[in-house]
């Protein structure tokens, strides 16, 4: 398992954070995801053999949010 944190622009409320969390949690290879509206970031635990940061970025950005940095 690998853990990565994404800084995200475009979230307007906790509902946005929950939307991103639901999308990412449902993605193949993701074991856990926590998204914080206050911190504007997502912390994701995933299997690097099943997915990667590029695919996770695409999942986050699909509804219109923008990943601005990976930590």
ZISULHU-V298948 format. One record per backbone hydrogen bond with DSSP energy under -1.0 kcal/mol. CO is the residue of the C=O (numbers start at 1). NH is the residue of the N-H. Records with the same first field share a line. If there is no record, write none. Layout:
CO: NH / NH
This chain:
2: 46
4: 44
5: 71
6: 42
7: 68 / 69
9: 66
13: 17
14: 18
15: 19
16: 20
17: 21
18: 22
19: 23
20: 24
21: 25
22: 26
24: 27
27: 30
29: 47
32: 45
34: 43
36: 41
40: 8
41: 36
42: 6
43: 34
44: 4
45: 31 / 32
46: 2
47: 50 / 51
52: 56
53: 57
54: 58
55: 59
56: 60
57: 61
58: 62
61: 64
66: 9
69: 7
